[in-house]
Amino acid sequence: IIALQEGVPGPCHCKQLCLDTADQGCRSWKWRQDQRDGADVRVCFTMGEALAVDADCTEGDWYSGTTGPRVTAMTPTAVTRNTPFSVAVAGLGFPTDTTVSLGLSPTSATRQRIKVVDAALTTLETACAEAPVATGVAGIRCTGSVCSPSPTLATGNLVRFDGIQIASGATGGQF
């Protein structure tokens, strides 16, 4: 347990407290409304890695969940054309074999994917999933919205994809 805080209005507020303390290691949370000496007490527990909670579930008087996947950084921010590079996505709450076995994640670590698209072709109306892979990008293939390859490294905090390359004749400057 990272912290126990009373007076938290509800489960959504408890989850937000966990997100706000993710830098201190919060990855899961539990909230409960209880009666103590005739008074209504609402308690939030922020915790590290989940051991046995159902994702965003209700069990009796307890509500529990995880932070869910959150991206905090991505590298590289610039690449040299015609030179293979790796894309690393850092964050928290990425799926792992453990989170899948506990029922906290609907997918496994190796099913995560990325897609490199031309930023000029992606607007608020056009989601990245609908945009084609940018012209001149090698190392990523997509059929519809399903892309490959799978990550070469996948943990709860980092996913890395290797062997991506942007050709010198590729159009677009931001991806």
Disulfide bonds with the S-S distance in Angstrom:
Cys14-Cys44 2.03
Cys18-Cys26 2.02
Cys142-Cys147 1.94
